[in-house]
Amino acid sequence: MTQRDVARAAGVSTAVVSAVLSPKKNSSIRVAPETAQRVHEAVQRLGYVPNLVARSLAGGERKLLGVFT
């Protein structure tokens, strides 16, 4: 399940899905409340769960812990 699937189900672009699900990263994109509601409904209906590994790779943020012995 990807954001593309959610976008298709909600009838919006992937940029809108991203803006709704990550508002801090996409603060320049304004989304109407009705559109955001459609996205949230599609997320619930499809059971979408963000892929945290993909998110960390795309965002350049790594939550890794190295252990040396």
C-alpha positions as CSV (number, residue, x, y, z in Angstrom):
1,M,0.0,0.0,0.0
2,T,1.5,3.3,-1.1
3,Q,0.5,7.0,-1.0
4,R,-0.2,6.6,-4.7
5,D,-2.9,4.0,-3.8
6,V,-4.4,6.5,-1.2
7,A,-4.3,9.3,-3.8
8,R,-6.1,7.2,-6.4
9,A,-8.8,6.2,-3.8
10,A,-9.3,9.7,-2.7
11,G,-9.2,11.2,-6.2
12,V,-6.3,13.5,-5.4
13,S,-2.6,13.8,-6.3
14,T,0.2,12.2,-4.3
15,A,1.3,15.7,-3.3
16,V,-2.0,16.3,-1.6
17,V,-1.8,13.0,0.2
18,S,1.7,13.9,1.4
19,A,0.6,17.4,2.5
20,V,-2.3,15.9,4.5
21,L,-0.2,13.2,6.1
22,S,2.9,15.3,6.7
23,P,1.7,18.9,7.2
24,K,4.9,20.2,8.7
25,K,7.0,19.1,5.7
26,N,4.5,20.4,3.2
27,S,3.4,23.6,4.9
28,S,3.4,25.5,1.6
29,I,0.6,23.3,0.2
30,R,-2.9,24.3,1.3
31,V,-5.5,21.6,1.4
32,A,-9.3,22.2,1.8
33,P,-10.8,20.5,4.8
34,E,-13.1,18.5,2.6
35,T,-10.2,17.2,0.6
36,A,-8.2,16.3,3.7
37,Q,-11.3,14.5,5.0
38,R,-11.4,12.4,1.8
39,V,-7.7,11.5,2.2
40,H,-8.2,10.5,5.8
41,E,-11.2,8.4,4.8
42,A,-9.2,6.7,2.1
43,V,-6.4,6.0,4.6
44,Q,-8.8,4.4,7.0
45,R,-10.6,2.4,4.3
46,L,-7.4,1.1,2.7
47,G,-5.6,0.5,6.0
48,Y,-2.6,2.6,4.9
49,V,0.4,2.6,7.2
50,P,3.4,4.8,6.3
51,N,6.6,2.8,5.5
52,L,9.0,4.3,8.1
53,V,12.0,2.9,6.3
54,A,11.1,4.5,3.1
55,R,10.3,7.7,4.9
56,S,13.6,7.9,6.6
57,L,15.5,7.2,3.4
58,A,13.6,9.8,1.5
59,G,14.0,12.4,4.2
60,G,17.6,11.8,4.8
61,E,16.9,11.1,8.5
62,R,18.3,7.9,9.8
63,K,17.5,6.5,13.2
64,L,20.3,4.1,13.5
65,L,22.3,3.1,16.6
66,G,25.8,1.7,16.2
67,V,27.3,-0.5,18.8
68,F,31.0,-1.2,18.9
69,T,32.5,-3.8,21.1
